[in-house]
Amino acid sequence: MSTPLPPPNPTEAPTSAAPANARVMPGMAWRTGSWSTTAAMEIENKGAVAIAALERQTGTALLVRGARGVEPTPAGERLALHAEVVLAQLAMAEADVSKATPRVLRVGAFATAVRGLVAPALGQLRASGVAPDVEVFEMEPADGRVAMRAGDVDVVLVNHDVVIAPDADGPWRVVHLLDEPVLVALPDSHPLASHEQVDLRRLEHEEWIMQVPASPCQQLTFRACATAGFAPTVIATCADYSSIVALVRSGCGVSLVPRLAVRGLTLDGVVLRPARSGLARRINALDGAGERVGSTLFLKALREVAADSSPVAAR
């Protein structure tokens, strides 16, 4: 014989059937006709208060304990179906309101992208009077991917060698911005400074100034040198490109530098030449914000700035 479940302590039971109580119903396996002992304990221990509130609200028993375990009554079956519909509509409403509600757009970007892409894009949006509320966080691509996966940023700009694709399977939409040339930086007194292009094989015996370890640009440089048939002799590693340019200017060594990285820097005493092998780094935006208005406007402005990006003049 089936008997209704014992009610919980009346002092603990809520007095109204709020949507939160309704969430208990579709979460239980109504279609099976019974629950396991573990499920029954879950109902009694965690769902009893909500079920009791619903039973008071509807004026009828919703669950009974029978020979096969805890079972829904016919009224419980019907309420579960209604609860599924109501909760689905609530989810749709929440998603719709979220799209329409202005929210700060959190953007992560590596230093040269902040200077060369993010700042001009935000300036363009502000000038047009449609700038979204934005927070900008400077971070390296690896840190940006971690932040995106953790939900700490909505859009992150990353870079990598064009020959690899590290972001194809991530929880984001990949928006390609540009493939920018990576140039050979030489002191203006170097024998190859007058050449239109530089064959990296002729730099095998040079000393090299590198970006910081494990950075995308350092990895690109090592890969390019390996393709040219040698391992570079590294005499300095720098996080800031102004430091790299200063060391090249002083004759300490040579380097590979992305075009955006040296924009705005003083290049007196330094020449920039394309590598004969045509090196480039790819800059993408990883979009985790979906179709939010702020994200759409920002990404559109980024693409326009990237398209207008002009080469650094060869000296």
C-alpha positions as CSV (number, residue, x, y, z in Angstrom):
1,M,0.0,0.0,0.0
2,S,1.3,3.5,-0.9
3,T,1.6,6.0,1.8
4,P,2.3,9.8,1.5
5,L,5.8,10.8,2.6
6,P,5.9,12.2,6.1
7,P,5.9,16.0,6.1
8,P,9.0,17.9,7.3
9,N,9.1,20.1,10.3
10,P,6.4,22.8,9.8
11,T,8.7,25.5,11.1
12,E,11.1,24.8,8.3
13,A,8.7,24.7,5.4
14,P,8.2,27.7,3.2
15,T,4.6,29.1,2.9
16,S,4.5,29.6,-0.9
17,A,5.2,27.6,-4.0
18,A,7.9,29.7,-5.5
19,P,9.6,28.8,-8.8
20,A,12.5,27.5,-6.7
21,N,10.3,24.8,-5.3
22,A,9.0,23.9,-8.7
23,R,12.6,23.2,-9.8
24,V,12.5,20.1,-7.5
25,M,9.8,18.4,-9.7
26,P,11.4,18.1,-13.1
27,G,14.7,17.2,-11.6
28,M,13.3,13.8,-10.5
29,A,13.0,10.9,-12.8
30,W,9.2,10.8,-13.1
31,R,9.2,8.6,-16.2
32,T,10.8,5.7,-14.4
33,G,7.9,5.2,-12.0
34,S,10.2,4.8,-9.0
35,W,13.4,6.0,-7.5
36,S,16.4,4.2,-6.0
37,T,17.1,4.3,-2.3
38,T,19.6,7.1,-2.9
39,A,17.0,9.2,-4.8
40,A,14.5,8.6,-2.1
41,M,16.9,9.9,0.5
42,E,17.6,12.9,-1.7
43,I,13.9,13.7,-1.8
44,E,13.5,13.3,2.0
45,N,16.7,15.1,2.9
46,K,16.9,18.0,0.4
47,G,13.6,18.2,-1.5
48,A,11.1,17.6,1.4
49,V,10.7,21.2,2.3
50,A,10.0,22.2,-1.3
51,I,7.7,19.3,-2.0
52,A,5.8,20.1,1.2
53,A,5.3,23.7,0.1
54,L,4.0,22.6,-3.3
55,E,1.6,20.1,-1.6
56,R,0.2,22.8,0.6
57,Q,-0.1,25.1,-2.3
58,T,-1.9,22.6,-4.5
59,G,-3.8,20.9,-1.7
60,T,-2.9,17.4,-2.7
61,A,-0.2,14.8,-2.2
62,L,2.5,14.7,-4.9
63,L,4.7,11.8,-3.7
64,V,4.0,8.5,-2.0
65,R,6.2,5.7,-0.7
66,G,5.1,2.3,-2.1
67,A,6.6,-1.2,-2.5
68,R,8.8,0.0,-5.4
69,G,10.1,3.0,-3.6
70,V,9.1,6.6,-3.8
71,E,6.6,7.3,-6.6
72,P,4.7,10.3,-7.9
73,T,1.0,10.5,-7.5
74,P,-1.0,11.3,-10.7
75,A,-1.2,14.9,-9.5
76,G,2.6,14.8,-9.1
77,E,3.1,13.5,-12.6
78,R,1.0,16.4,-14.0
79,L,2.7,19.0,-11.9
80,A,6.1,17.8,-13.1
81,L,5.1,18.3,-16.7
82,H,3.9,21.8,-15.9
83,A,7.0,22.6,-14.0
84,E,9.2,21.6,-17.0
85,V,7.3,24.1,-19.2
86,V,7.4,26.9,-16.6
87,L,11.1,26.5,-16.0
88,A,11.9,26.4,-19.7
89,Q,10.0,29.7,-20.1
90,L,11.9,31.2,-17.1
91,A,15.2,30.2,-18.7
92,M,14.2,31.8,-22.0
93,A,13.1,35.0,-20.2
94,E,16.4,35.2,-18.2
95,A,18.4,34.8,-21.4
96,D,16.4,37.4,-23.2
97,V,16.7,39.9,-20.3
98,S,20.4,39.2,-20.1
99,K,20.9,40.1,-23.7
100,A,19.0,43.4,-23.3
101,T,20.6,44.4,-20.0
102,P,23.8,46.5,-20.4
103,R,26.7,44.8,-18.7
104,V,30.4,45.7,-18.5
105,L,32.4,44.0,-21.3
106,R,35.6,42.5,-19.9
107,V,38.4,42.5,-22.4
108,G,41.8,40.8,-22.0
109,A,44.7,41.6,-24.4
110,F,48.4,41.3,-24.6
111,A,50.4,44.6,-24.3
112,T,50.9,45.3,-28.0
113,A,47.3,44.5,-28.8
114,V,46.1,47.0,-26.1
115,R,48.2,49.7,-27.6
116,G,47.7,48.9,-31.3
117,L,44.2,47.5,-31.5
118,V,42.1,47.8,-28.3
119,A,42.8,51.5,-27.6
120,P,42.1,52.6,-31.2
121,A,38.9,50.5,-31.3
122,L,37.6,52.0,-28.1
123,G,38.6,55.5,-29.2
124,Q,36.6,54.9,-32.4
125,L,33.6,53.8,-30.5
126,R,33.7,56.7,-28.1
127,A,34.0,59.1,-31.0
128,S,30.9,57.6,-32.5
129,G,29.0,57.9,-29.2
130,V,28.2,54.1,-29.0
131,A,31.0,52.9,-26.8
132,P,29.9,50.0,-24.4
133,D,31.1,50.0,-20.8
134,V,34.5,48.2,-21.0
135,E,37.1,47.0,-18.6
136,V,40.5,46.2,-20.1
137,F,43.0,43.8,-18.5
138,E,46.5,43.4,-19.9
139,M,47.5,39.8,-20.0
140,E,49.5,37.4,-22.0
141,P,47.6,35.0,-24.4
142,A,48.1,32.0,-22.2
143,D,46.7,33.8,-19.2
144,G,43.9,35.2,-21.3
145,R,42.8,31.7,-22.3
146,V,42.7,30.7,-18.6
147,A,40.7,33.8,-17.7
148,M,38.2,33.0,-20.5
149,R,37.7,29.5,-19.4
150,A,37.2,30.7,-15.8
151,G,34.6,33.2,-17.0
152,D,36.7,36.2,-15.9
153,V,36.8,37.9,-19.3
154,D,34.3,38.1,-22.2
155,V,36.7,38.7,-25.0
156,V,40.4,38.0,-25.1
157,L,43.0,38.9,-27.8
158,V,45.6,36.2,-28.5
159,N,48.5,35.7,-30.9
160,H,50.4,32.8,-32.3
161,D,52.5,31.7,-35.2
162,V,50.3,31.4,-38.3
163,V,51.5,27.8,-38.8
164,I,49.6,26.6,-35.7
165,A,46.0,26.8,-34.5
166,P,45.9,26.4,-30.7
167,D,42.4,27.8,-30.2
168,A,40.3,25.8,-32.6
169,D,38.5,23.6,-30.0
170,G,38.0,26.1,-27.1
171,P,34.7,27.3,-25.6
172,W,34.7,30.4,-27.7
173,R,34.2,31.8,-31.1
174,V,37.5,32.6,-32.9
175,V,37.4,36.0,-34.7
176,H,40.4,36.5,-37.0
177,L,41.7,40.1,-36.9
178,L,45.0,40.1,-38.8
179,D,48.1,38.3,-39.8
180,E,50.9,40.8,-39.1
181,P,54.5,40.6,-40.5
182,V,57.2,39.6,-38.1
183,L,60.3,41.6,-39.0
184,V,64.0,41.2,-38.6
185,A,65.4,43.9,-36.4
186,L,69.1,44.8,-37.1
187,P,71.4,47.6,-36.0
188,D,71.8,50.0,-38.9
189,S,75.5,49.2,-39.1
190,H,74.8,45.5,-39.8
191,P,76.0,44.1,-43.2
192,L,72.5,43.0,-44.0
193,A,70.8,46.3,-43.2
194,S,70.9,47.4,-46.8
195,H,69.1,44.3,-48.0
196,E,65.4,44.4,-48.9
197,Q,64.8,41.0,-47.3
198,V,66.9,38.9,-44.9
199,D,67.6,35.3,-45.2
200,L,67.6,34.0,-41.6
201,R,70.3,31.4,-42.4
202,R,72.7,34.3,-42.6
203,L,72.0,35.2,-38.9
204,E,73.1,31.8,-37.6
205,H,76.2,33.1,-35.9
206,E,74.6,36.3,-34.5
207,E,73.6,36.8,-30.9
208,W,69.9,37.1,-30.4
209,I,67.7,39.2,-28.2
210,M,64.5,37.3,-27.4
211,Q,61.1,37.8,-25.8
212,V,60.3,36.2,-22.5
213,P,60.4,32.4,-22.3
214,A,57.3,30.5,-23.4
215,S,55.8,33.6,-25.0
216,P,54.2,33.2,-28.5
217,C,56.8,35.4,-30.1
218,Q,59.7,33.6,-28.5
219,Q,58.3,30.3,-29.7
220,L,57.9,31.8,-33.2
221,T,61.5,32.9,-33.2
222,F,62.8,29.5,-32.1
223,R,60.6,27.8,-34.7
224,A,61.8,30.2,-37.5
225,C,65.5,29.6,-36.6
226,A,65.0,25.9,-36.4
227,T,63.4,26.0,-39.9
228,A,66.5,27.9,-41.1
229,G,68.7,25.1,-39.7
230,F,70.1,26.5,-36.5
231,A,69.5,27.2,-32.8
232,P,69.9,30.8,-31.9
233,T,72.5,32.0,-29.3
234,V,70.3,34.0,-26.8
235,I,72.1,36.8,-24.9
236,A,69.0,38.6,-23.5
237,T,65.3,38.1,-22.9
238,C,63.0,41.1,-22.5
239,A,59.3,41.5,-21.8
240,D,59.2,45.0,-23.3
241,Y,59.8,45.7,-27.0
242,S,61.4,49.1,-26.3
243,S,64.1,47.2,-24.4
244,I,64.6,44.8,-27.3
245,V,64.9,47.7,-29.8
246,A,67.4,49.5,-27.4
247,L,69.6,46.4,-27.3
248,V,69.5,46.0,-31.1
249,R,70.3,49.6,-31.5
250,S,73.4,49.3,-29.2
251,G,74.7,46.4,-31.4
252,C,74.1,43.7,-28.8
253,G,72.3,41.4,-31.2
254,V,69.5,40.9,-33.6
255,S,65.8,40.0,-33.1
256,L,62.5,39.2,-34.6
257,V,59.7,41.7,-33.8
258,P,56.1,41.9,-34.8
259,R,55.0,45.0,-36.7
260,L,52.5,46.2,-34.0
261,A,55.1,45.8,-31.3
262,V,57.4,48.5,-32.6
263,R,54.7,51.0,-33.7
264,G,55.3,54.3,-32.0
265,L,58.8,53.3,-30.8
266,T,61.9,55.3,-31.6
267,L,63.7,53.3,-34.3
268,D,66.7,55.5,-34.8
269,G,69.8,53.3,-35.3
270,V,67.6,50.2,-36.1
271,V,66.4,48.8,-39.4
272,L,63.4,46.5,-39.9
273,R,63.4,44.1,-42.8
274,P,61.0,41.3,-43.7
275,A,62.4,37.8,-43.5
276,R,62.7,36.0,-46.9
277,S,60.6,33.2,-45.5
278,G,57.7,35.6,-44.9
279,L,57.2,35.2,-41.1
280,A,53.9,36.4,-39.6
281,R,51.9,36.1,-36.3
282,R,48.2,35.7,-36.3
283,I,46.1,37.9,-33.9
284,N,42.6,36.6,-33.1
285,A,39.9,37.6,-30.7
286,L,38.3,34.8,-28.7
287,D,34.7,35.8,-28.1
288,G,32.9,34.2,-25.2
289,A,30.2,36.9,-24.9
290,G,28.0,35.7,-27.7
291,E,25.7,38.1,-29.4
292,R,25.7,40.8,-26.7
293,V,25.4,44.3,-28.2
294,G,28.6,45.5,-26.5
295,S,30.6,42.6,-27.8
296,T,29.3,42.9,-31.3
297,L,30.2,46.6,-31.5
298,F,33.7,46.1,-30.0
299,L,34.6,43.2,-32.3
300,K,33.4,45.2,-35.3
301,A,35.6,48.1,-34.3
302,L,38.6,45.8,-33.7
303,R,38.2,44.4,-37.2
304,E,38.1,47.9,-38.7
305,V,41.2,49.0,-36.9
306,A,43.0,45.8,-37.9
307,A,42.0,46.3,-41.5
308,D,43.4,49.9,-41.4
309,S,46.6,48.7,-39.8
310,S,49.5,50.1,-42.0
311,P,53.0,48.6,-42.2
312,V,55.9,50.0,-40.4
313,A,57.9,51.9,-42.9
314,A,61.2,50.2,-43.8
315,R,64.2,52.5,-43.0
